[in-house]
């Protein structure tokens, strides 16, 4: 009643924050610190060793079918599939829950404990009064101009190419996570200036294509790879397995504010509904939506029964309430894409806009990253309904901010510190912080 000057959206957000604060206060997460210390100092009972690669002269030359070479009978290459590293290149991760122990076992366990304790502490949500979420465009541009990149805010967080990034909603600590093409997840406390401010974990076998801190419980980090959807729960120091599939998984998004259910996309085009509350690691429903490939799925921010799927040249909106195994029809189709679509996302407040990235380079934007760079995904600034951020092939290397009209509002660059393409980017939900990830595993924080 005391905030009648706020918009309906702001009042709803304030209500959610208040309810979450009461929930987390009851959890008493800080009491789990002793448990963290036990797990951080305990060495695992077994470590899966890497398989030794065979010598070339020992291998017999085998014929490979056109299907295995991913070539159509006509000789035309088939659309790309996500990289699937062989056992000789990366360690293999077993199924089931995994202890939250860093990849470098020789490191200082106290530093790991400090990092995980920081994540747990900043997840104890505090009541924050939101007075004005959306800014006037002039103020927004001023805030973009005030953001800078320094050498202290660049770090190699994972070993290989960054394929997904997530930022914790904390307003006191900049805490980010990066997934790479091998299945590694790196956690970095940007505010820690220590050389050991980042630690690497290996909860997956393949490319980590999608990752989000839970909007209901930021002590949970959900990550998706080809074979599994996991939840890293820092209060228990465990990477739980939520869903395991024989079909290659591509992306996911939460269907509800409490993050208990999710829509999951498959590389073969299907989508599935997953409920974290049911036992086992199978999905509740698998649905053929008529796609040859589904790269991203995203749920409408207001009407959560709707989700948008993107892949091949298809961008369609579906109603999850009417999904069935076969014969699904879209509520709406967004036509006009002539080449492969990398992503499609609803705008953050009303969902009245959709931004897509396509290899046809629309918006006069060069999106042809080639095979060695992660494909661009344009993401909305959560604080601004009509502005989005996307990587760029332009020189000097930069990250660009566009208005929904196609107007270029700002270019983030630093001739001394940024010399690579940042394909994957994420923006903090309430502060002026942008994180860009490149193909060598580095994160750049503006």
ZIKA-V511522 format. One record per backbone hydrogen bond with DSSP energy under -0.5 kcal/mol. CO is the residue of the C=O (numbers start at 1). NH is the residue of the N-H. E is the energy in kcal/mol with one decimal. If there is no record, write none. Layout:
co: [CO:CO]
nh: [NH:NH]
e: [E:E]
//
This chain:
co: [1:3:7:8:9:10:11:12:13:14:15:16:17:18:19:20:21:22:23:24:24:28:29:30:32:33:34:35:36:37:38:47:55:55:56:60:65:66:67:70:72:76:83:83:86:86:87:98:99:103:104:107:108:108:109:110:111:112:113:114:115:116:117:118:119:120:121:123:128:129:136:137:138:139:140:141:142:144:150:151:153:155:155:161:164:166:173:174:174:175:176:177:178:179:179:180:180:183:183:184:185:186:187:188:188:189:191:194:197:199:200:201:207:210:212:217:217:219:220:220:221:222:223:224:224:226:227:228:229:229:230:231:231:232:232:233:233:233:237:238:238:239:240:240:243:248:251:253:256:260:261:261:262:263:264:265:265:266:266:270:271:272:273:273:274:274:275:281:285:287:287:288:293:296:298:302:303:305:306:307:308:309:310:310:311:312:314:315:316:317:317:318:318:319:320:325:332:333:340:343:345:353:355:357:357:358:361:361:362:365:367:370:379:380:381:384:386:387:388:389:390:398:399:400:401:401:402:403:407:407:410:411:412:414:417:421:423:424:426:431:433:434:435:436:437:437:438:438:441:441:442:443:444:444]
nh: [4:6:11:12:13:14:15:16:17:18:19:20:21:22:23:24:25:26:27:28:29:31:32:33:36:37:38:39:40:41:42:49:58:59:59:62:69:71:70:78:75:72:85:207:89:90:51:239:101:105:107:109:111:112:113:114:115:116:117:118:119:120:121:122:123:123:124:125:130:131:140:141:142:143:144:145:146:147:153:154:445:157:443:181:179:177:175:190:191:168:188:166:186:163:164:183:208:203:204:180:201:178:199:176:190:192:193:197:189:187:103:185:209:224:222:214:220:234:214:222:232:212:230:209:210:249:245:225:242:243:223:233:240:221:234:236:237:238:100:233:240:98:231:242:229:267:265:263:259:276:255:256:274:253:272:250:251:269:294:266:287:264:284:285:262:276:278:244:273:271:289:328:295:310:308:304:306:320:300:318:298:316:295:296:314:341:311:334:309:331:332:307:320:322:323:288:317:335:359:357:355:347:345:342:343:361:364:365:365:367:369:373:389:382:384:387:404:381:402:379:400:392:412:390:409:410:388:406:403:409:401:413:399:418:419:423:377:437:435:433:428:446:426:444:423:424:162:441:157:158:438:155:436:446]
e: [-0.6:-1.8:-2.5:-2.2:-2.4:-2.5:-2.3:-2.3:-2.4:-2.3:-2.4:-2.6:-2.4:-2.0:-2.1:-2.8:-2.0:-1.4:-0.9:-1.2:-0.5:-1.7:-2.4:-1.5:-2.1:-2.2:-1.9:-2.1:-2.9:-1.7:-1.1:-0.6:-1.0:-0.7:-0.9:-0.5:-1.8:-2.8:-1.3:-2.7:-2.7:-2.5:-0.5:-0.8:-1.5:-1.6:-0.9:-3.3:-2.2:-1.2:-1.4:-0.6:-0.6:-1.4:-2.5:-2.2:-2.1:-2.5:-2.5:-2.1:-2.1:-2.3:-2.7:-2.5:-0.7:-0.5:-1.5:-1.6:-0.7:-0.7:-2.6:-2.6:-1.9:-2.2:-2.0:-2.3:-1.2:-1.3:-1.4:-1.3:-2.3:-1.0:-2.6:-1.2:-2.8:-2.7:-0.9:-2.3:-0.7:-2.9:-2.6:-2.4:-2.9:-3.0:-1.4:-1.1:-2.2:-0.5:-1.2:-1.9:-2.9:-2.2:-2.2:-2.4:-1.0:-1.4:-0.6:-1.4:-2.0:-2.8:-4.1:-2.9:-1.1:-2.6:-2.8:-0.5:-2.3:-2.1:-2.5:-0.5:-3.4:-2.4:-2.9:-1.2:-1.2:-2.6:-2.0:-2.6:-2.7:-1.7:-2.3:-0.8:-2.7:-2.1:-0.8:-1.1:-1.1:-1.6:-2.9:-3.1:-0.9:-1.7:-2.2:-0.6:-2.6:-2.7:-2.6:-2.6:-1.6:-3.2:-2.3:-0.7:-2.8:-1.7:-2.6:-2.9:-1.0:-1.8:-1.2:-2.4:-3.4:-3.1:-3.0:-1.2:-2.5:-0.5:-1.1:-2.9:-2.2:-2.3:-0.7:-1.0:-0.5:-2.2:-3.1:-1.2:-2.0:-3.2:-2.5:-2.8:-1.9:-2.0:-3.1:-1.5:-2.7:-3.0:-2.2:-3.1:-2.8:-2.9:-1.3:-2.1:-0.6:-1.7:-1.2:-2.4:-3.0:-0.9:-2.5:-1.8:-2.2:-2.2:-1.9:-2.9:-1.0:-1.6:-0.5:-1.1:-0.7:-0.9:-1.6:-0.6:-3.3:-0.6:-2.3:-1.1:-2.0:-2.4:-2.6:-2.6:-2.5:-0.7:-3.5:-2.4:-2.8:-1.5:-2.4:-2.4:-2.9:-0.6:-2.8:-0.6:-1.9:-2.9:-0.6:-0.9:-0.9:-3.2:-2.7:-2.0:-2.5:-3.0:-2.1:-2.6:-0.8:-1.3:-2.3:-1.0:-2.2:-1.6:-2.1:-1.8:-2.6:-0.6]
//
